[in-house]
Amino acid sequence: MRLITLFLLTLAFPALAAEKNPDPWEGFNRSIFSFNQKVDDNVLRPAAVGYKKVVPTPGRTALSNMFSNFGEIKTIVNDIGQLKLLQAGADTSRFLINLTVGFFGVFDVASNIGLKKHNEDFGQTLGYWGVPSGPYLMLPFLGPSTVRDSAGVGIEYAANISYANLGRNDAEDLGLALVYGLNVRAQLLDVEGMVSGDPYVFLRSFYLQHREFLINDGKTDDDFGDDDWDDFDDDWE
């Protein structure tokens, strides 16, 4: 895994020219997309359906809240990296309130008292400092990305603040990461019907627009409005 991290980090920082075609590696990406679809059809989706049947809604909500609260650490670090110091203070308050009053994040008390959740990551921070996105890239198991966002994932892992660093050892990391992935996949069962046309093109378009929305802090000329994107933020994270 460390070798993969180093490889991703080396991809991020060359001065990549802006691509008129955001997906010059489409042939490769489609092959990875096909592989991911087979894994999803045969393993992930059936497991998510079973998980949703077995774990009641309050339990799934509690797990989602706990994972979301852990994600506040990554958000706070990237708030600072993007010089959003007031937002960093608010997000630190969110994290501490949910960790304590919210019983280790089981309950999202902070949202109920008006502290808005933000989503910041290293891909966005690299974009803030002018690193170009590079081509669209489909990753095995992880799904859609760009060269810049893939490097951001690598930085998060190296910094021990990713969802692959939740445990105290490698076995716990793997187990908790699988629970996180299963929980997210179960949430996405409810939005599968929105996919239309070529699913590869749909996912690519959605991902790139969503990332542009986040990097520009919600300023977009797309048909999607702020409320539409907010509806997807928690599932995507």
Buried (B, 14 or more C-beta within 10 A) or exposed (E): EEEEBEEBBEBBEEEBEEEEEBBEBBEEBBEBBEEBBEEBEEEBBEBBEEBBEEBEEEEBBBBBBBBBBBBBBBBBBBBBBBEBEEBBEBBBBBBBBBBEEBEEBBBBBBBEEEBEBBBBBBBBBBBBEEBBBBBBBBBEEBBBBBBBBBBBBBBBBBBEBBBBBBEEEEEEBEEBBEBBBBBBBBBBEEEEEEEEEEEBEEBBBBBBBBBBBBBEBEEBEEEBEEEEBBEBBBBBB
